[in-house]
Amino acid sequence: MSFTNLQPDLVLDAVEAFGFEVNGRCYPLNSYENRVFQVGLEKGGQLIAKFYRPERWSLEQVLEEHAFNQFLIDHNISVGQSLNGSAQSSVLEMGGYYCSVQERVLGAVPELEDLDSLFQLGQLIGEMHKASQSWSFKRRNSYDVRAMGRENLNFLSQWIPKKHHVKYREVTGQLLKNIDDRLPADFESHFIAIHGDCHLSNVVMSENGPVLIDFDDVMMGPAIQDIWMFLAGDNNRKQLSELIDGYEESTEFPHYQLSWIPALRALRVINYNAWLAKRWSDPAFPKAFPWFNTEDFWAGHIKELESFLIAFDNG
C-alpha cells in the first residue's frame, strides 16, 4: 500500500476524528518515510498530523513509541507530545493508514556552532537517557549491525553498475571487517532505550530550550547513537566537549563508546542509501533525490565508503 490515497480531505478528517476542529488549512511538511502535515485549527494555532508508512510498523509498535514518548514527558523531558484529543487512543486508523497528531513546537533548528545550544542539547539527551535506562522496548527494533551493514550492502549490490562491482566488493568487505573489529562482542549488552534518529532536523530550539521531536525510530541501542550525529566540521572536539558537559549534568557519559563512532557513522550511510533504494518505487523519492542511482552517485558512494576506511585508521 502506498500514500496515493492520502488526500487533504482525509488528513482533515483524521484530525477532526481526534476531536479537533479544523479550519481547512493543510500544508505538507518535509517527510519521506511517513507523511506529515501542518493543520490549522478553527480556534487558532496548528497541529501536526502524522501518517505512518503502511506496513512498516504494527499498531502495537506505534503505540509503544507513543508510550515511550509519554514516559519521557512524565519524567519532565522536553519532547514533542502525541495527543489523544477526545479519542481513546493516540493512534487512529483512517483510510488504511495509522495516524497521530502532535502539538506543534515553535522554534528554530539549533546551530552546531552555538556551543550554548549544544550544552543544552547535551543536558536534554542526558536527562532522556537517565530516564530511559528504566525502559525496555518489547515490540520495537533493536540496533541491528548485521541488517544495517551486511544485509544492506548485499541489497545495494544489485544496484551497483557492473563496472564498479569488483571495487565495491573489495571496499565493503574491508569495511564490514573494520566494523566488526571496532564494535565489542557484547555490543547489545550496552543498549538502552534511545531516540534512534537524533540529528538537527529532529530538534527544535524553543524559547525554553531544545525539544526532541519525531520518535519514529525509537529502539534499544547504544547511547552514543543519540550523540554522534551532532558532531560535524572542524570544531567537533569542542562540540563534543559541550555535549558531554551538558550530558553529565544528569548522568555519566559513556566515554568508552566514542571509539564506536566510525562504525556507527559507516552503518548509517550504508543504511541511508539502502533506504533510498528500497523506497525508490515511491514516486516522492525520485522527485526528491534525483541524484540517486546515477553513474556519478555510485562512483561517489564507493569513494565515501573508502573514506570510512581511512576514518577507522585515524580513529
PASEBA-1860 file (N, C-alpha, C; in nm, 3 decimals):
! residues 315
1> MSFTNLQP> 0.084/-0.119/0.000/0.000/0.000/0.000/0.088/0.125/0.000 ~ 0.053/0.226/-0.078/0.131/0.349/-0.088/0.053/0.464/-0.025 ~ 0.107/0.587/-0.045/0.040/0.706/0.006/-0.049/0.770/-0.101 ~ -0.076/0.698/-0.210/-0.151/0.755/-0.321/-0.288/0.807/-0.279 ~ -0.352/0.736/-0.188/-0.489/0.773/-0.148/-0.493/0.876/-0.035 ~ -0.378/0.922/0.008/-0.374/1.018/0.119/-0.392/1.160/0.064 ~ -0.516/1.205/0.064/-0.552/1.336/0.012/-0.584/1.432/0.127 ~ -0.583/1.564/0.101/-0.607/1.661/0.209/-0.736/1.638/0.288
9> DLVLDAVE> -0.844/1.598/0.221/-0.969/1.574/0.293/-0.953/1.465/0.398 ~ -0.876/1.362/0.366/-0.853/1.254/0.462/-0.771/1.303/0.580 ~ -0.673/1.389/0.554/-0.592/1.445/0.662/-0.679/1.527/0.757 ~ -0.764/1.611/0.700/-0.853/1.694/0.784/-0.952/1.608/0.861 ~ -1.005/1.506/0.797/-1.099/1.416/0.864/-1.032/1.346/0.982 ~ -0.906/1.309/0.963/-0.834/1.240/1.070/-0.816/1.330/1.192 ~ -0.777/1.455/1.169/-0.758/1.547/1.281/-0.890/1.571/1.352 ~ -0.998/1.583/1.275/-1.129/1.602/1.339/-1.171/1.477/1.415
17> AFGFEVNG> -1.130/1.360/1.369/-1.162/1.237/1.440/-1.096/1.231/1.577 ~ -0.986/1.304/1.592/-0.922/1.315/1.723/-0.994/1.416/1.813 ~ -1.091/1.488/1.756/-1.169/1.582/1.834/-1.128/1.726/1.820 ~ -1.047/1.758/1.719/-1.002/1.895/1.698/-1.075/1.955/1.578 ~ -1.126/2.076/1.594/-1.199/2.142/1.487/-1.101/2.215/1.396 ~ -1.100/2.179/1.269/-1.001/2.233/1.175/-1.060/2.349/1.096 ~ -0.970/2.433/1.039/-1.017/2.546/0.959/-0.998/2.523/0.809 ~ -0.958/2.403/0.772/-0.943/2.369/0.631/-0.804/2.386/0.576
25> RCYPLNSY> -0.715/2.447/0.654/-0.578/2.466/0.605/-0.494/2.343/0.636 ~ -0.422/2.294/0.534/-0.343/2.172/0.547/-0.219/2.184/0.460 ~ -0.101/2.184/0.523/0.024/2.204/0.449/0.115/2.083/0.470 ~ 0.162/2.021/0.362/0.257/1.909/0.377/0.393/1.960/0.424 ~ 0.455/1.886/0.513/0.589/1.917/0.562/0.689/1.818/0.504 ~ 0.816/1.853/0.510/0.919/1.765/0.453/0.927/1.635/0.532 ~ 0.883/1.528/0.471/0.892/1.395/0.530/0.873/1.295/0.419 ~ 0.958/1.194/0.416/0.952/1.098/0.307/0.918/0.957/0.356
33> ENRVFQVG> 0.969/0.919/0.471/0.936/0.785/0.522/0.789/0.778/0.558 ~ 0.739/0.882/0.623/0.597/0.895/0.654/0.544/1.017/0.579 ~ 0.422/1.056/0.607/0.369/1.181/0.553/0.322/1.266/0.670 ~ 0.366/1.390/0.672/0.340/1.479/0.785/0.281/1.610/0.734 ~ 0.180/1.660/0.806/0.109/1.780/0.763/0.091/1.875/0.881 ~ 0.097/2.004/0.852/0.058/2.106/0.949/-0.086/2.144/0.921 ~ -0.171/2.130/1.022/-0.315/2.150/1.004/-0.361/2.266/1.092 ~ -0.429/2.362/1.032/-0.480/2.476/1.106/-0.607/2.441/1.184
41> LEKGGQLI> -0.621/2.502/1.302/-0.737/2.478/1.388/-0.831/2.598/1.383 ~ -0.957/2.571/1.397/-1.060/2.674/1.386/-1.042/2.782/1.492 ~ -0.998/2.744/1.611/-0.981/2.841/1.720/-0.841/2.900/1.725 ~ -0.763/2.876/1.621/-0.627/2.929/1.615/-0.523/2.825/1.647 ~ -0.405/2.846/1.594/-0.296/2.752/1.618/-0.296/2.639/1.516 ~ -0.200/2.551/1.529/-0.188/2.439/1.438/-0.150/2.312/1.514 ~ -0.181/2.200/1.453/-0.135/2.070/1.499/-0.056/2.004/1.388 ~ 0.023/1.905/1.424/0.096/1.825/1.327/0.028/1.689/1.316
49> AKFYRPER> -0.013/1.655/1.195/-0.075/1.525/1.169/0.025/1.435/1.099 ~ 0.046/1.317/1.155/0.145/1.223/1.101/0.076/1.096/1.054 ~ 0.106/1.054/0.932/0.053/0.930/0.876/0.170/0.836/0.852 ~ 0.166/0.722/0.919/0.276/0.628/0.915/0.278/0.551/0.784 ~ 0.398/0.522/0.735/0.411/0.443/0.612/0.344/0.308/0.630 ~ 0.254/0.272/0.541/0.183/0.145/0.555/0.279/0.026/0.561 ~ 0.247/-0.065/0.652/0.315/-0.194/0.666/0.456/-0.183/0.723 ~ 0.495/-0.063/0.767/0.627/-0.052/0.829/0.621/-0.091/0.976
57> WSLEQVLE> 0.524/-0.032/1.049/0.507/-0.062/1.191/0.369/-0.121/1.213 ~ 0.359/-0.210/1.311/0.229/-0.258/1.354/0.167/-0.155/1.446 ~ 0.038/-0.168/1.471/-0.030/-0.077/1.565/0.037/-0.084/1.702 ~ 0.073/-0.203/1.746/0.135/-0.220/1.877/0.270/-0.149/1.884 ~ 0.344/-0.149/1.774/0.473/-0.080/1.772/0.457/0.071/1.776 ~ 0.357/0.122/1.707/0.331/0.267/1.710/0.287/0.308/1.850 ~ 0.201/0.229/1.910/0.155/0.261/2.045/0.269/0.255/2.146 ~ 0.364/0.164/2.124/0.479/0.158/2.214/0.567/0.282/2.199
65> EHAFNQFL> 0.580/0.331/2.076/0.651/0.458/2.054/0.585/0.569/2.135 ~ 0.453/0.578/2.127/0.381/0.683/2.198/0.388/0.665/2.349 ~ 0.389/0.539/2.394/0.401/0.514/2.537/0.537/0.563/2.589 ~ 0.641/0.540/2.511/0.774/0.589/2.549/0.776/0.742/2.550 ~ 0.713/0.801/2.451/0.702/0.946/2.444/0.636/1.000/2.571 ~ 0.527/0.938/2.612/0.457/0.983/2.733/0.540/0.957/2.858 ~ 0.612/0.846/2.860/0.702/0.815/2.971/0.803/0.927/2.991 ~ 0.860/0.976/2.881/0.957/1.084/2.890/0.892/1.213/2.938
73> IDHNISVG> 0.773/1.242/2.888/0.700/1.361/2.934/0.674/1.353/3.083 ~ 0.635/1.234/3.130/0.609/1.215/3.273/0.735/1.236/3.357 ~ 0.852/1.223/3.294/0.979/1.246/3.363/1.035/1.385/3.331 ~ 0.947/1.473/3.283/0.981/1.614/3.258/1.090/1.631/3.152 ~ 1.092/1.541/3.053/1.185/1.552/2.942/1.116/1.632/2.832 ~ 1.187/1.726/2.772/1.129/1.815/2.670/1.122/1.745/2.535 ~ 1.006/1.687/2.507/0.982/1.619/2.379/0.846/1.662/2.326 ~ 0.831/1.654/2.192/0.700/1.680/2.134/0.602/1.572/2.176
81> QSLNGSAQ> 0.480/1.612/2.204/0.382/1.520/2.263/0.279/1.474/2.163 ~ 0.255/1.342/2.161/0.143/1.288/2.084/0.015/1.308/2.164 ~ -0.092/1.349/2.096/-0.215/1.389/2.164/-0.326/1.287/2.140 ~ -0.411/1.273/2.240/-0.530/1.189/2.227/-0.652/1.268/2.182 ~ -0.660/1.394/2.222/-0.781/1.470/2.197/-0.899/1.402/2.264 ~ -1.011/1.393/2.195/-1.127/1.324/2.251/-1.127/1.176/2.216 ~ -1.025/1.132/2.140/-1.014/0.991/2.105/-0.966/0.913/2.227 ~ -0.984/0.782/2.222/-0.943/0.697/2.333/-0.799/0.648/2.315
89> SSVLEMGG> -0.737/0.684/2.207/-0.602/0.638/2.177/-0.525/0.748/2.107 ~ -0.392/0.739/2.113/-0.307/0.835/2.041/-0.289/0.796/1.895 ~ -0.348/0.684/1.853/-0.340/0.638/1.715/-0.479/0.602/1.665 ~ -0.514/0.651/1.547/-0.638/0.612/1.481/-0.605/0.556/1.343 ~ -0.692/0.472/1.293/-0.677/0.423/1.157/-0.778/0.494/1.068 ~ -0.726/0.560/0.964/-0.810/0.634/0.871/-0.769/0.601/0.729 ~ -0.861/0.550/0.652/-0.834/0.521/0.511/-0.724/0.419/0.490 ~ -0.703/0.332/0.589/-0.598/0.232/0.579/-0.464/0.276/0.633
97> YYCSVQER> -0.457/0.398/0.689/-0.332/0.450/0.743/-0.344/0.465/0.895 ~ -0.236/0.435/0.967/-0.229/0.473/1.107/-0.189/0.620/1.113 ~ -0.259/0.697/1.195/-0.228/0.839/1.203/-0.228/0.884/1.349 ~ -0.156/0.992/1.374/-0.149/1.051/1.507/-0.140/1.201/1.492 ~ -0.163/1.273/1.599/-0.147/1.418/1.597/-0.055/1.458/1.712 ~ 0.026/1.558/1.687/0.120/1.608/1.787/0.106/1.760/1.799 ~ 0.144/1.808/1.914/0.150/1.953/1.931/0.257/2.009/1.838 ~ 0.235/2.129/1.789/0.336/2.195/1.706/0.433/2.269/1.798
105> VLGAVPEL> 0.560/2.238/1.785/0.662/2.300/1.868/0.721/2.417/1.791 ~ 0.713/2.536/1.849/0.764/2.656/1.783/0.911/2.676/1.817 ~ 0.989/2.710/1.716/1.131/2.734/1.739/1.209/2.717/1.611 ~ 1.340/2.712/1.623/1.429/2.703/1.508/1.520/2.582/1.522 ~ 1.582/2.546/1.412/1.682/2.439/1.414/1.806/2.491/1.486 ~ 1.863/2.415/1.579/1.982/2.464/1.650/2.103/2.475/1.558 ~ 2.195/2.562/1.594/2.318/2.582/1.519/2.431/2.506/1.589 ~ 2.503/2.422/1.512/2.612/2.345/1.571/2.725/2.434/1.621
113> EDLDSLFQ> 2.735/2.556/1.566/2.841/2.646/1.611/2.802/2.720/1.740 ~ 2.676/2.708/1.780/2.629/2.770/1.903/2.656/2.673/2.018 ~ 2.765/2.693/2.087/2.808/2.597/2.189/2.712/2.593/2.307 ~ 2.646/2.705/2.338/2.548/2.704/2.447/2.430/2.614/2.412 ~ 2.388/2.618/2.285/2.279/2.530/2.242/2.321/2.384/2.252 ~ 2.446/2.354/2.219/2.495/2.217/2.229/2.500/2.170/2.374 ~ 2.538/2.260/2.465/2.536/2.225/2.607/2.394/2.189/2.651 ~ 2.296/2.272/2.611/2.157/2.244/2.645/2.110/2.114/2.581
121> LGQLIGEM> 2.154/2.089/2.459/2.117/1.966/2.391/2.176/1.845/2.464 ~ 2.301/1.858/2.508/2.362/1.751/2.588/2.283/1.727/2.717 ~ 2.239/1.836/2.780/2.156/1.821/2.901/2.030/1.741/2.871 ~ 1.963/1.776/2.762/1.838/1.710/2.726/1.859/1.562/2.699 ~ 1.962/1.527/2.623/1.986/1.387/2.591/2.028/1.310/2.716 ~ 2.108/1.373/2.801/2.146/1.310/2.927/2.025/1.282/3.015 ~ 1.933/1.380/3.023/1.811/1.360/3.101/1.728/1.246/3.043 ~ 1.718/1.243/2.910/1.641/1.137/2.845/1.703/1.000/2.874
129> HKASQSWS> 1.834/0.989/2.860/1.899/0.860/2.880/1.895/0.816/3.026 ~ 1.903/0.910/3.117/1.891/0.873/3.258/1.755/0.809/3.284 ~ 1.650/0.869/3.230/1.516/0.814/3.248/1.498/0.685/3.171 ~ 1.549/0.680/3.048/1.521/0.566/2.960/1.594/0.438/3.000 ~ 1.690/0.448/3.091/1.756/0.327/3.138/1.660/0.233/3.211 ~ 1.548/0.288/3.256/1.448/0.203/3.323/1.336/0.161/3.229 ~ 1.353/0.188/3.099/1.252/0.150/2.998/1.312/0.044/2.907 ~ 1.232/-0.053/2.869/1.277/-0.156/2.775/1.169/-0.179/2.670
137> FKRRNSYD> 1.205/-0.159/2.543/1.109/-0.184/2.437/1.087/-0.334/2.419 ~ 0.962/-0.371/2.400/0.926/-0.511/2.378/0.894/-0.540/2.233 ~ 0.845/-0.438/2.161/0.798/-0.459/2.024/0.878/-0.382/1.919 ~ 0.950/-0.280/1.961/1.027/-0.202/1.865/1.158/-0.272/1.833 ~ 1.224/-0.226/1.726/1.350/-0.285/1.682/1.462/-0.253/1.779 ~ 1.567/-0.334/1.773/1.694/-0.302/1.836/1.794/-0.267/1.727 ~ 1.897/-0.193/1.763/2.003/-0.160/1.668/2.064/-0.289/1.617 ~ 2.056/-0.310/1.485/2.094/-0.438/1.425/2.212/-0.416/1.330
145> VRAMGREN> 2.331/-0.449/1.375/2.453/-0.426/1.296/2.450/-0.506/1.166 ~ 2.408/-0.631/1.172/2.407/-0.714/1.052/2.308/-0.660/0.948 ~ 2.188/-0.624/0.993/2.087/-0.572/0.899/2.133/-0.441/0.837 ~ 2.190/-0.352/0.919/2.232/-0.221/0.868/2.355/-0.231/0.781 ~ 2.440/-0.330/0.806/2.564/-0.344/0.732/2.557/-0.447/0.622 ~ 2.584/-0.571/0.654/2.596/-0.676/0.553/2.469/-0.693/0.470 ~ 2.353/-0.697/0.536/2.229/-0.719/0.460/2.199/-0.603/0.367 ~ 2.222/-0.481/0.412/2.200/-0.365/0.326/2.299/-0.361/0.210
153> LNFLSQWI> 2.424/-0.396/0.236/2.524/-0.396/0.129/2.492/-0.504/0.025 ~ 2.444/-0.619/0.071/2.403/-0.723/-0.024/2.287/-0.674/-0.111 ~ 2.195/-0.601/-0.049/2.083/-0.546/-0.126/2.132/-0.442/-0.226 ~ 2.222/-0.353/-0.182/2.271/-0.248/-0.270/2.355/-0.303/-0.385 ~ 2.414/-0.420/-0.366/2.499/-0.476/-0.472/2.419/-0.500/-0.600 ~ 2.287/-0.514/-0.589/2.202/-0.532/-0.706/2.187/-0.401/-0.785 ~ 2.218/-0.290/-0.721/2.202/-0.160/-0.784/2.334/-0.106/-0.840 ~ 2.445/-0.161/-0.797/2.576/-0.111/-0.838/2.602/-0.144/-0.985
161> PKKHHVKY> 2.641/-0.045/-1.067/2.677/-0.074/-1.206/2.788/-0.179/-1.214 ~ 2.785/-0.264/-1.315/2.879/-0.375/-1.327/3.024/-0.329/-1.323 ~ 3.052/-0.213/-1.380/3.191/-0.165/-1.385/3.248/-0.139/-1.246 ~ 3.160/-0.125/-1.144/3.206/-0.096/-1.007/3.199/-0.218/-0.916 ~ 3.155/-0.334/-0.966/3.131/-0.450/-0.879/3.256/-0.493/-0.804 ~ 3.369/-0.507/-0.873/3.490/-0.557/-0.807/3.535/-0.462/-0.698 ~ 3.540/-0.333/-0.730/3.582/-0.234/-0.631/3.485/-0.230/-0.514 ~ 3.359/-0.240/-0.542/3.256/-0.236/-0.437/3.274/-0.352/-0.340
169> REVTGQLL> 3.293/-0.473/-0.393/3.310/-0.590/-0.306/3.437/-0.576/-0.222 ~ 3.542/-0.524/-0.281/3.668/-0.507/-0.209/3.653/-0.409/-0.093 ~ 3.595/-0.293/-0.122/3.582/-0.189/-0.020/3.485/-0.231/0.089 ~ 3.369/-0.283/0.051/3.269/-0.319/0.152/3.314/-0.437/0.237 ~ 3.389/-0.530/0.178/3.440/-0.642/0.257/3.532/-0.594/0.368 ~ 3.623/-0.502/0.336/3.712/-0.447/0.437/3.637/-0.362/0.538 ~ 3.537/-0.289/0.490/3.459/-0.203/0.580/3.383/-0.287/0.682 ~ 3.321/-0.395/0.638/3.249/-0.482/0.731/3.342/-0.542/0.835
177> KNIDDRLP> 3.462/-0.578/0.793/3.560/-0.632/0.888/3.597/-0.526/0.992 ~ 3.619/-0.403/0.945/3.654/-0.295/1.039/3.542/-0.268/1.138 ~ 3.417/-0.272/1.090/3.302/-0.251/1.178/3.296/-0.360/1.284 ~ 3.312/-0.485/1.241/3.308/-0.597/1.335/3.422/-0.588/1.437 ~ 3.540/-0.545/1.391/3.654/-0.533/1.482/3.636/-0.420/1.582 ~ 3.568/-0.313/1.540/3.556/-0.195/1.626/3.449/-0.213/1.734 ~ 3.340/-0.280/1.701/3.231/-0.296/1.798/3.257/-0.419/1.885 ~ 3.229/-0.410/2.015/3.260/-0.521/2.106/3.167/-0.641/2.085
185> ADFESHFI> 3.214/-0.755/2.127/3.134/-0.878/2.114/3.005/-0.869/2.194 ~ 3.008/-0.794/2.304/2.888/-0.779/2.387/2.815/-0.648/2.358 ~ 2.820/-0.604/2.234/2.761/-0.476/2.192/2.619/-0.457/2.245 ~ 2.535/-0.558/2.228/2.395/-0.544/2.266/2.375/-0.530/2.417 ~ 2.471/-0.572/2.496/2.456/-0.560/2.641/2.466/-0.415/2.687 ~ 2.508/-0.326/2.597/2.522/-0.184/2.630/2.399/-0.103/2.587 ~ 2.296/-0.169/2.539/2.180/-0.100/2.485/2.091/-0.043/2.594 ~ 2.037/0.076/2.566/1.930/0.136/2.645/1.823/0.183/2.546
193> AIHGDCHL> 1.711/0.230/2.595/1.609/0.287/2.507/1.658/0.424/2.459 ~ 1.663/0.442/2.326/1.715/0.566/2.270/1.617/0.624/2.167 ~ 1.637/0.752/2.135/1.559/0.818/2.030/1.585/0.750/1.896 ~ 1.711/0.722/1.866/1.747/0.645/1.749/1.777/0.726/1.624 ~ 1.727/0.850/1.616/1.748/0.932/1.496/1.773/1.077/1.538 ~ 1.864/1.093/1.632/1.893/1.226/1.688/1.983/1.305/1.592 ~ 1.925/1.400/1.522/2.001/1.492/1.438/1.930/1.626/1.438 ~ 1.989/1.726/1.374/1.939/1.862/1.385/1.793/1.878/1.341
201> SNVVMSEN> 1.750/1.802/1.241/1.613/1.816/1.193/1.509/1.765/1.292 ~ 1.555/1.689/1.392/1.464/1.636/1.492/1.478/1.707/1.626 ~ 1.534/1.827/1.622/1.543/1.911/1.741/1.490/2.050/1.708 ~ 1.409/2.104/1.796/1.359/2.241/1.781/1.408/2.321/1.902 ~ 1.474/2.434/1.874/1.516/2.522/1.983/1.401/2.617/2.015 ~ 1.326/2.585/2.117/1.215/2.669/2.159/1.266/2.779/2.252 ~ 1.177/2.867/2.295/1.218/2.975/2.386/1.259/2.920/2.521 ~ 1.220/2.796/2.550/1.256/2.733/2.677/1.369/2.632/2.664
209> GPVLIDFD> 1.431/2.625/2.546/1.539/2.529/2.527/1.504/2.426/2.422 ~ 1.593/2.328/2.398/1.572/2.229/2.292/1.458/2.132/2.325 ~ 1.388/2.093/2.219/1.279/1.994/2.229/1.305/1.886/2.124 ~ 1.304/1.762/2.166/1.321/1.650/2.073/1.186/1.614/2.012 ~ 1.185/1.592/1.880/1.063/1.554/1.810/1.090/1.429/1.727 ~ 0.985/1.374/1.669/0.990/1.261/1.577/1.058/1.139/1.638 ~ 0.980/1.062/1.711/1.031/0.942/1.777/1.002/0.816/1.694 ~ 0.995/0.832/1.564/0.959/0.722/1.474/1.059/0.607/1.478
217> DVMMGPAI> 1.186/0.635/1.512/1.290/0.533/1.508/1.337/0.491/1.647 ~ 1.253/0.508/1.749/1.294/0.466/1.884/1.331/0.319/1.883 ~ 1.429/0.285/1.964/1.481/0.148/1.964/1.565/0.124/2.089 ~ 1.607/0.000/2.106/1.712/-0.031/2.201/1.844/-0.019/2.125 ~ 1.936/0.061/2.177/2.062/0.082/2.107/2.163/0.148/2.198 ~ 2.284/0.174/2.148/2.388/0.237/2.230/2.360/0.385/2.250 ~ 2.390/0.436/2.368/2.364/0.576/2.399/2.432/0.670/2.302 ~ 2.552/0.635/2.254/2.629/0.725/2.167/2.557/0.749/2.035
225> QDIWMFLA> 2.465/0.663/1.997/2.389/0.683/1.873/2.309/0.813/1.877 ~ 2.267/0.854/1.996/2.190/0.978/2.011/2.281/1.101/2.025 ~ 2.411/1.082/2.013/2.507/1.191/2.031/2.585/1.223/1.905 ~ 2.635/1.123/1.836/2.742/1.146/1.739/2.696/1.227/1.618 ~ 2.567/1.225/1.582/2.524/1.300/1.464/2.526/1.451/1.484 ~ 2.549/1.496/1.607/2.562/1.640/1.633/2.707/1.687/1.622 ~ 2.795/1.597/1.581/2.936/1.632/1.565/2.966/1.648/1.417 ~ 3.009/1.767/1.378/3.034/1.792/1.236/3.135/1.903/1.219
233> GDNNRKQL> 3.211/1.898/1.111/3.303/2.005/1.078/3.433/1.999/1.158 ~ 3.507/2.109/1.151/3.639/2.115/1.213/3.633/2.141/1.363 ~ 3.515/2.176/1.412/3.501/2.213/1.553/3.439/2.101/1.636 ~ 3.449/1.977/1.587/3.372/1.872/1.653/3.426/1.837/1.792 ~ 3.553/1.864/1.820/3.603/1.836/1.956/3.539/1.929/2.057 ~ 3.525/2.056/2.020/3.460/2.149/2.111/3.311/2.118/2.121 ~ 3.251/2.079/2.009/3.110/2.039/2.011/3.090/1.921/2.106 ~ 3.178/1.821/2.094/3.167/1.704/2.181/3.185/1.742/2.327
241> SELIDGYE> 3.279/1.832/2.355/3.303/1.875/2.493/3.178/1.937/2.553 ~ 3.110/2.024/2.475/2.989/2.088/2.526/2.877/1.986/2.547 ~ 2.862/1.894/2.453/2.760/1.790/2.466/2.784/1.705/2.591 ~ 2.910/1.667/2.612/2.943/1.584/2.729/2.918/1.661/2.858 ~ 2.961/1.788/2.863/2.940/1.867/2.984/2.792/1.878/3.018 ~ 2.709/1.900/2.916/2.565/1.907/2.940/2.509/1.773/2.980 ~ 2.550/1.669/2.913/2.502/1.532/2.941/2.529/1.493/3.085 ~ 2.651/1.526/3.133/2.691/1.482/3.266/2.629/1.565/3.378
249> ESTEFPHY> 2.545/1.664/3.342/2.464/1.729/3.444/2.364/1.632/3.503 ~ 2.330/1.526/3.424/2.227/1.431/3.467/2.281/1.292/3.495 ~ 2.373/1.246/3.410/2.418/1.107/3.421/2.556/1.094/3.361 ~ 2.622/0.984/3.386/2.758/0.963/3.337/2.760/0.943/3.186 ~ 2.850/1.011/3.120/2.862/0.997/2.976/2.939/0.870/2.942 ~ 2.896/0.794/2.840/2.964/0.669/2.804/3.088/0.695/2.718 ~ 3.194/0.745/2.779/3.315/0.781/2.704/3.369/0.663/2.624 ~ 3.358/0.543/2.677/3.413/0.426/2.610/3.345/0.400/2.475
257> QLSWIPAL> 3.225/0.455/2.454/3.154/0.433/2.328/3.200/0.528/2.217 ~ 3.283/0.625/2.249/3.330/0.719/2.146/3.406/0.647/2.035 ~ 3.477/0.541/2.070/3.553/0.467/1.970/3.463/0.392/1.872 ~ 3.334/0.383/1.902/3.239/0.313/1.814/3.190/0.405/1.702 ~ 3.214/0.535/1.712/3.154/0.630/1.618/3.188/0.600/1.472 ~ 3.314/0.569/1.436/3.339/0.538/1.294/3.253/0.424/1.241 ~ 3.229/0.323/1.323/3.145/0.211/1.281/2.999/0.255/1.266 ~ 2.950/0.331/1.361/2.810/0.376/1.357/2.788/0.473/1.241
265> RALRVINY> 2.887/0.557/1.214/2.875/0.652/1.103/2.869/0.577/0.969 ~ 2.956/0.478/0.952/2.955/0.399/0.828/2.824/0.324/0.813 ~ 2.774/0.266/0.921/2.649/0.191/0.915/2.532/0.282/0.878 ~ 2.533/0.405/0.928/2.423/0.495/0.897/2.422/0.531/0.749 ~ 2.539/0.558/0.691/2.544/0.592/0.549/2.500/0.474/0.463 ~ 2.545/0.355/0.498/2.502/0.235/0.425/2.351/0.220/0.434 ~ 2.298/0.234/0.555/2.155/0.217/0.577/2.074/0.324/0.503 ~ 2.127/0.446/0.498/2.058/0.555/0.429/2.045/0.527/0.280
273> NAWLAKRW> 2.153/0.482/0.219/2.149/0.454/0.076/2.061/0.333/0.044 ~ 2.063/0.234/0.131/1.973/0.120/0.113/1.827/0.163/0.128 ~ 1.803/0.256/0.220/1.668/0.310/0.239/1.619/0.377/0.112 ~ 1.704/0.458/0.050/1.665/0.522/-0.075/1.631/0.418/-0.183 ~ 1.712/0.315/-0.192/1.688/0.212/-0.294/1.559/0.137/-0.265 ~ 1.535/0.105/-0.140/1.415/0.030/-0.104/1.287/0.111/-0.123 ~ 1.299/0.242/-0.119/1.181/0.330/-0.132/1.169/0.389/-0.274 ~ 1.251/0.344/-0.366/1.257/0.409/-0.497/1.127/0.398/-0.575
281> SDPAFPKA> 1.044/0.299/-0.544/0.916/0.285/-0.614/0.813/0.387/-0.566 ~ 0.841/0.454/-0.453/0.755/0.561/-0.404/0.782/0.684/-0.491 ~ 0.682/0.737/-0.562/0.705/0.849/-0.655/0.771/0.971/-0.591 ~ 0.757/0.986/-0.460/0.817/1.102/-0.393/0.969/1.095/-0.393 ~ 1.026/0.975/-0.399/1.170/0.962/-0.385/1.248/1.005/-0.509 ~ 1.214/0.958/-0.630/1.286/1.008/-0.748/1.276/1.160/-0.764 ~ 1.165/1.218/-0.722/1.150/1.363/-0.731/1.239/1.435/-0.630 ~ 1.249/1.379/-0.510/1.324/1.446/-0.404/1.474/1.417/-0.410
289> FPWFNTED> 1.511/1.301/-0.466/1.652/1.260/-0.468/1.694/1.224/-0.612 ~ 1.687/1.318/-0.706/1.714/1.286/-0.846/1.857/1.242/-0.873 ~ 1.947/1.273/-0.782/2.088/1.237/-0.799/2.115/1.090/-0.767 ~ 2.019/1.026/-0.698/2.041/0.886/-0.658/2.033/0.793/-0.780 ~ 2.112/0.686/-0.775/2.112/0.581/-0.878/2.163/0.629/-1.013 ~ 2.251/0.729/-1.010/2.319/0.772/-1.132/2.461/0.717/-1.130 ~ 2.526/0.721/-1.243/2.664/0.672/-1.252/2.754/0.750/-1.156 ~ 2.738/0.882/-1.155/2.820/0.965/-1.066/2.793/0.933/-0.919
297> FWAGHIKE> 2.667/0.905/-0.887/2.634/0.876/-0.748/2.707/0.751/-0.699 ~ 2.704/0.644/-0.778/2.765/0.519/-0.731/2.916/0.531/-0.722 ~ 2.976/0.604/-0.814/3.121/0.628/-0.805/3.153/0.706/-0.677 ~ 3.071/0.807/-0.647/3.091/0.885/-0.525/3.063/0.803/-0.400 ~ 2.964/0.715/-0.406/2.930/0.631/-0.291/3.047/0.541/-0.253 ~ 3.112/0.483/-0.353/3.226/0.396/-0.325/3.340/0.477/-0.265 ~ 3.364/0.598/-0.315/3.467/0.684/-0.258/3.435/0.718/-0.112 ~ 3.306/0.741/-0.085/3.266/0.771/0.053/3.294/0.652/0.144
305> LESFLIAF> 3.265/0.531/0.097/3.294/0.413/0.177/3.444/0.399/0.199 ~ 3.524/0.432/0.098/3.670/0.428/0.114/3.715/0.527/0.221 ~ 3.647/0.642/0.229/3.685/0.743/0.330/3.660/0.690/0.471 ~ 3.562/0.603/0.486/3.537/0.544/0.618/3.650/0.451/0.659 ~ 3.712/0.385/0.563/3.826/0.301/0.593/3.940/0.386/0.652 ~ 3.960/0.506/0.595/4.062/0.597/0.647/4.024/0.643/0.787 ~ 3.895/0.669/0.811/3.849/0.714/0.942/3.878/0.608/1.049 ~ 3.863/0.480/1.012/3.895/0.373/1.108/4.045/0.376/1.142
313> DNG> 4.128/0.398/1.042/4.272/0.402/1.065/4.310/0.520/1.155 ~ 4.239/0.632/1.138/4.272/0.752/1.214/4.205/0.757/1.351 ~ 4.099/0.676/1.367/4.024/0.684/1.493/4.031/0.559/1.573
END
